């Protein structure tokens, strides 16, 4: 290979090559890679192909070395790879029964002169198969978990509506507990699935103009009964008229529900939870302050991890997924979620996110 290739060091998408010693030629090095490598010079002539590229494309390099790209046989895997523009972003292609990720970059000499282009081929078939298997598992788990739960909730609703006769007063309270527990289980399933979907990039954030005041009012209204039963005062304070913000209302409703719900749950009877919202520059800020059990300093950096539960939270119901999901959603909007807390005196969770995308 005439250009004396050795190591590849990326710098702003370009690749710089330096020469190997004579005892370890560049061709031997590139043939040992698990990544397919193809090199073309400035005139588009294919001058090098390593063994992995030969295997991935099912071709003998001797039949194509020295040919220009436009001279390659059409409808062949090699022509398909070489003819695509994959310099800005890597492309995934189905080649010879495999899924290949293909990327091209310019090759510069030490004095910044253009030497040609390099194509990198990575076999991602196994990763895509595993991802598809996980998606199928999640879809099946969603169905298997939700279906019996929806049947149970349907029967509870039917009994409450009196379809099987008058309900005894003592049974009414039991039915309400069953309904509340069913909803809690449903939301736990949704949290588990949404954390997975966000991590896998399967949830797309759809930002639309939204009334933040209305979103918070609905959240506090939904938590009002829970607060009354807990003996906790739930107060919403909005500083002035809030302009509309661009966010995914459905996803952010879950964030507010998680944060406010936790504040109510971990605040003892007679305590207070205050939700405030305001605009600060190009961001909106929502704070949830409680007079609850608080979070120890070492735990404050860990509470946003999946399934993590503090010692103070022992005895309280919860999956340990709500804060992890909330953090994922807020960060997907380009925002942050912070916590300040003192054990025994309460906590303040603050969400800061851009008004517009």
C-alpha positions as CSV (number, residue, x, y, z in Angstrom):
1,X,0.0,0.0,0.0
2,X,1.8,3.1,-1.2
3,X,0.6,5.6,1.3
4,X,2.3,3.9,4.3
5,X,-0.6,3.7,6.7
6,X,-0.4,2.9,10.4
7,X,-2.5,4.5,13.1
8,X,-5.8,6.4,12.8
9,X,-6.2,9.4,15.0
10,X,-9.5,11.3,14.6
11,X,-9.5,15.0,14.6
12,X,-12.7,16.8,13.5
13,X,-13.8,13.9,11.4
14,X,-10.5,13.7,9.5
15,X,-8.0,10.9,9.8
16,X,-4.3,11.3,10.0
17,X,-1.9,8.5,9.2
18,X,1.7,8.0,10.2
19,X,4.1,5.3,8.9
20,X,4.8,2.0,10.7
21,X,8.3,0.6,11.1
22,X,9.5,-1.8,8.4
23,X,9.2,-4.7,10.9
24,X,5.5,-4.2,11.2
25,X,4.0,-3.0,7.9
26,X,0.7,-1.1,7.8
27,X,-1.0,-3.8,5.7
28,X,-0.5,-6.4,8.4
29,X,-1.9,-4.1,11.0
30,X,-5.0,-3.2,9.1
31,X,-5.6,-6.9,8.2
32,X,-5.7,-7.7,11.9
33,X,-8.5,-5.3,12.6
34,X,-12.0,-6.5,13.4
35,X,-13.3,-3.5,11.4
36,X,-13.4,-3.5,7.6
37,X,-11.2,-0.9,6.0
38,X,-11.2,0.4,2.4
39,X,-9.0,3.1,1.0
40,X,-9.4,5.2,-2.2
41,X,-7.0,7.8,-3.4
42,X,-7.9,11.4,-4.5
43,X,-9.0,10.2,-8.0
44,X,-11.4,7.7,-6.5
45,X,-9.3,4.6,-7.3
46,X,-9.6,1.8,-4.8
47,X,-6.1,1.1,-3.5
48,X,-6.5,-1.0,-0.4
49,X,-9.0,-3.4,1.2
50,X,-8.3,-5.4,4.4
51,X,-9.3,-9.0,5.0
52,X,-12.3,-8.1,7.2
53,X,-13.8,-5.9,4.4
54,X,-13.4,-8.8,2.0
55,X,-15.3,-11.1,4.3
56,X,-18.1,-8.6,5.0
57,X,-18.6,-7.8,1.4
58,X,-17.9,-11.3,0.1
59,X,-15.4,-10.2,-2.5
60,X,-11.8,-10.8,-3.5
61,X,-9.8,-7.6,-3.3
62,X,-7.7,-8.7,-6.3
63,X,-10.8,-8.2,-8.5
64,X,-11.3,-4.6,-7.5
65,X,-8.0,-3.1,-6.5
66,X,-6.9,-0.4,-9.0
67,X,-10.5,0.3,-10.2
68,X,-12.3,3.6,-9.8
69,X,-15.6,3.6,-7.9
70,X,-17.6,4.3,-11.0
71,X,-16.0,1.3,-12.7
72,X,-17.2,-1.1,-10.1
73,X,-20.1,-3.5,-11.1
74,X,-23.5,-2.1,-10.2
75,X,-25.8,-3.9,-7.7
76,X,-22.8,-5.4,-5.9
77,X,-22.3,-4.9,-2.1
78,X,-19.0,-3.0,-2.7
79,X,-20.6,-0.6,-5.1
80,X,-23.5,0.0,-2.7
81,X,-21.1,0.8,0.2
82,X,-18.8,3.0,-1.9
83,X,-21.6,5.0,-3.7
84,X,-23.3,6.2,-0.5
85,X,-22.5,9.5,1.1
86,X,-21.7,8.5,4.7
87,X,-19.2,11.2,5.6
88,X,-21.3,13.3,7.9
89,X,-23.2,10.5,9.6
90,X,-22.6,6.7,9.6
91,X,-25.2,4.7,7.6
92,X,-26.5,1.3,8.3
93,X,-26.9,-1.0,5.4
94,X,-28.2,-4.6,4.9
95,X,-25.3,-6.3,3.1
96,X,-25.0,-10.0,2.4
97,X,-27.4,-10.9,5.3
98,X,-25.6,-8.6,7.7
99,X,-26.3,-5.1,9.1
100,X,-23.2,-3.0,8.4
101,X,-22.5,0.4,9.8
102,X,-20.5,2.3,7.2
103,X,-18.6,5.6,7.6
104,X,-16.2,7.5,5.4
105,X,-13.6,10.1,6.3
106,X,-11.0,12.1,4.5
107,X,-7.4,11.0,5.0
108,X,-4.8,13.8,5.5
109,X,-1.0,13.6,5.4
110,X,1.1,15.0,8.2
111,X,1.3,18.3,6.3
112,X,-2.6,18.4,5.9
113,X,-2.6,17.4,2.3
114,X,-5.6,15.3,1.1
115,X,-4.5,11.7,0.4
116,X,-7.9,10.2,-0.3
117,X,-10.8,8.7,1.6
118,X,-11.1,5.8,4.0
119,X,-14.3,3.7,4.5
120,X,-14.9,1.8,7.8
121,X,-17.3,-1.1,8.0
122,X,-18.5,-2.4,11.3
123,X,-20.7,-5.5,11.6
124,X,-23.6,-4.5,14.0
125,X,-25.8,-7.5,13.2
126,X,-25.6,-9.0,16.7
127,X,-26.3,-5.7,18.4
128,X,-29.4,-5.1,16.2
129,X,-30.7,-8.6,16.8
130,X,-30.3,-8.2,20.5
131,X,-32.1,-4.8,20.4
132,X,-34.9,-6.3,18.5
133,X,-35.2,-9.2,21.0
134,X,-35.3,-6.7,23.9
135,X,-38.0,-4.7,22.1
136,X,-40.1,-7.9,21.5
137,X,-39.6,-8.9,25.2
138,X,-40.7,-5.5,26.4
139,X,-43.8,-5.5,24.1
140,X,-44.7,-9.0,25.4
141,X,-44.1,-8.0,29.1
142,X,-46.3,-4.9,28.6
143,X,-49.1,-7.0,27.3
144,X,-48.7,-9.8,29.9
145,X,-48.6,-7.4,32.8
146,X,-51.2,-4.9,31.8
147,X,-53.9,-7.3,30.5
148,X,-54.8,-9.0,33.8
149,X,-54.5,-5.7,35.6
150,X,-57.0,-4.0,33.3
151,X,-59.4,-6.9,33.8
152,X,-59.2,-6.5,37.6
153,X,-59.7,-2.7,37.4
154,X,-62.7,-3.3,35.1
155,X,-64.3,-5.6,37.7
156,X,-63.7,-3.1,40.5
157,X,-65.3,-0.3,38.5
158,X,-68.3,-2.6,37.7
159,X,-68.8,-3.4,41.4
160,X,-68.6,0.3,42.3
161,X,-71.2,1.1,39.7
162,X,-73.6,-1.4,41.4
163,X,-73.8,-3.9,38.6
164,X,-74.1,-6.8,41.1
165,X,-76.2,-5.0,43.6
166,X,-75.9,-2.5,46.4
167,X,-72.5,-2.1,47.9
168,X,-72.1,-2.4,51.7
169,X,-70.4,0.7,53.2
170,X,-67.5,-1.4,54.6
171,X,-66.9,-2.8,51.1
172,X,-66.8,0.7,49.6
173,X,-63.5,1.5,51.3
174,X,-62.0,-1.8,50.3
175,X,-62.9,-1.2,46.6
176,X,-61.3,2.3,46.8
177,X,-58.2,0.7,48.2
178,X,-58.2,-1.9,45.5
179,X,-58.7,0.7,42.8
180,X,-55.9,2.9,44.2
181,X,-53.5,-0.1,44.4
182,X,-54.3,-1.1,40.8
183,X,-53.5,2.4,39.6
184,X,-50.3,2.4,41.6
185,X,-49.3,-0.9,40.0
186,X,-50.2,0.4,36.5
187,X,-48.0,3.5,36.9
188,X,-45.1,1.3,38.3
189,X,-45.3,-0.8,35.1
190,X,-45.3,2.3,33.0
191,X,-42.3,3.7,34.8
192,X,-40.3,0.6,34.3
193,X,-41.2,0.4,30.6
194,X,-40.5,4.2,30.0
195,X,-37.1,4.0,31.7
196,X,-36.2,1.2,29.3
197,X,-37.7,3.1,26.3
198,X,-35.8,6.3,27.1
199,X,-32.5,4.4,27.6
200,X,-32.9,2.6,24.2
201,X,-33.9,5.8,22.4
202,X,-37.4,4.4,21.7
203,X,-39.2,7.5,23.1
204,X,-39.2,10.6,21.0
205,X,-39.7,13.9,22.9
206,X,-42.5,15.8,21.1
207,X,-42.2,19.5,22.2
208,X,-45.3,21.6,21.6
209,X,-46.4,24.9,23.1
210,X,-47.9,24.1,26.5
211,X,-49.5,26.1,29.4
212,X,-47.2,25.3,32.3
213,X,-49.6,26.8,34.8
214,X,-52.4,24.4,33.7
215,X,-50.0,21.5,33.7
216,X,-49.0,22.2,37.4
217,X,-52.6,22.8,38.4
218,X,-53.7,19.5,37.0
219,X,-50.8,17.7,38.8
220,X,-51.7,19.3,42.2
221,X,-55.3,18.6,41.6
222,X,-54.5,14.9,41.0
223,X,-52.4,14.8,44.2
224,X,-54.9,16.7,46.4
225,X,-56.9,13.7,47.7
226,X,-53.6,11.9,48.5
227,X,-52.4,15.0,50.4
228,X,-55.7,15.2,52.4
229,X,-55.5,11.6,53.4
230,X,-51.9,12.1,54.4
231,X,-52.8,15.2,56.4
232,X,-50.4,17.4,54.3
233,X,-51.0,20.9,53.0
234,X,-50.4,21.1,49.2
235,X,-49.9,24.6,47.9
236,X,-49.3,25.8,44.4
237,X,-47.6,29.3,43.9
238,X,-47.2,30.8,40.4
239,X,-45.2,34.0,40.1
240,X,-47.2,36.1,37.7
241,X,-48.6,35.0,34.4
242,X,-46.4,32.3,32.8
243,X,-45.8,32.3,29.1
244,X,-46.3,29.2,27.1
245,X,-43.3,26.8,27.1
246,X,-42.3,24.2,24.5
247,X,-42.2,20.7,26.1
248,X,-43.7,17.3,25.9
249,X,-46.7,17.8,28.1
250,X,-47.4,14.0,28.6
251,X,-43.8,13.3,29.6
252,X,-43.5,16.3,31.9
253,X,-46.8,15.5,33.6
254,X,-45.1,12.3,34.8
255,X,-42.1,14.3,36.0
256,X,-44.3,16.7,38.1
257,X,-46.4,13.7,39.3
258,X,-43.3,11.9,40.5
259,X,-41.7,14.8,42.2
260,X,-44.9,16.2,43.9
261,X,-46.1,12.6,44.7
262,X,-42.8,11.9,46.5
263,X,-43.0,15.1,48.4
264,X,-46.5,14.3,49.7
265,X,-45.6,10.7,50.4
266,X,-42.4,11.5,52.5
267,X,-43.9,14.4,54.4
268,X,-45.4,13.5,57.9
269,X,-48.9,14.5,58.9
270,X,-49.2,18.2,59.5
271,X,-46.4,19.0,57.1
272,X,-46.5,21.2,54.0
273,X,-45.6,20.8,50.3
274,X,-45.2,24.0,48.2
275,X,-44.9,24.0,44.4
276,X,-43.6,27.2,42.8
277,X,-43.1,28.1,39.2
278,X,-41.5,31.1,37.4
279,X,-39.6,32.2,34.3
280,X,-35.9,33.0,34.6
281,X,-34.4,34.3,31.4
282,X,-34.7,31.6,28.7
283,X,-35.6,28.9,31.2
284,X,-38.6,28.0,33.3
285,X,-38.0,26.8,36.9
286,X,-40.3,24.6,39.0
287,X,-39.5,23.9,42.6
288,X,-41.1,21.4,44.9
289,X,-40.4,22.1,48.6
290,X,-41.5,19.8,51.4
291,X,-41.1,19.5,55.2
292,X,-40.6,15.8,55.0
293,X,-38.0,13.2,56.2
294,X,-35.2,14.7,54.0
295,X,-32.3,13.0,52.2
296,X,-28.8,12.4,53.6
297,X,-26.0,14.2,51.8
298,X,-24.3,11.0,50.5
299,X,-27.6,9.8,49.1
300,X,-28.4,13.0,47.1
301,X,-26.2,12.0,44.2
302,X,-27.6,8.5,44.1
303,X,-31.4,8.9,44.3
304,X,-31.6,9.4,40.5
305,X,-30.2,5.9,39.9
306,X,-32.7,3.2,39.0
307,X,-34.0,1.1,42.0
308,X,-32.0,3.1,44.5
309,X,-33.7,3.6,47.9
310,X,-32.4,5.5,50.8
311,X,-32.4,4.3,54.4
312,X,-34.9,7.1,55.2
313,X,-37.3,5.7,52.5
314,X,-37.5,2.2,54.2
315,X,-41.1,1.3,54.9
316,X,-42.5,3.6,52.1
317,X,-44.0,2.0,49.0
318,X,-42.2,2.7,45.7
319,X,-40.2,1.1,42.9
320,X,-37.2,3.4,42.9
321,X,-37.8,4.3,39.3
322,X,-39.7,7.6,39.5
323,X,-36.7,9.9,40.0
324,X,-34.6,8.0,37.4
325,X,-37.4,8.4,34.8
326,X,-37.9,12.1,35.7
327,X,-34.2,12.8,35.3
328,X,-34.2,11.1,31.9
329,X,-37.2,13.1,30.7
330,X,-35.8,16.5,32.0
331,X,-32.4,15.9,30.4
332,X,-34.0,14.9,27.1
333,X,-35.5,18.4,27.1
334,X,-32.1,19.9,27.7
335,X,-32.8,20.7,31.3
336,X,-31.5,19.7,34.8
337,X,-33.1,18.5,38.0
338,X,-31.4,19.4,41.3
339,X,-32.0,18.5,45.0
340,X,-31.2,20.3,48.3
341,X,-32.1,18.5,51.5
342,X,-31.5,18.2,55.2
343,X,-32.4,15.0,57.0
344,X,-35.5,15.6,59.2
345,X,-36.1,19.1,57.8
346,X,-37.3,18.4,54.2
347,X,-36.1,18.7,50.6
348,X,-36.3,21.0,47.6
349,X,-36.4,19.6,44.1
350,X,-35.8,22.1,41.4
351,X,-36.4,21.5,37.7
352,X,-34.8,24.0,35.2
353,X,-35.4,23.6,31.5
354,X,-35.4,25.8,28.3
355,X,-38.6,27.6,27.4
356,X,-38.1,26.7,23.8
357,X,-36.3,23.9,22.0
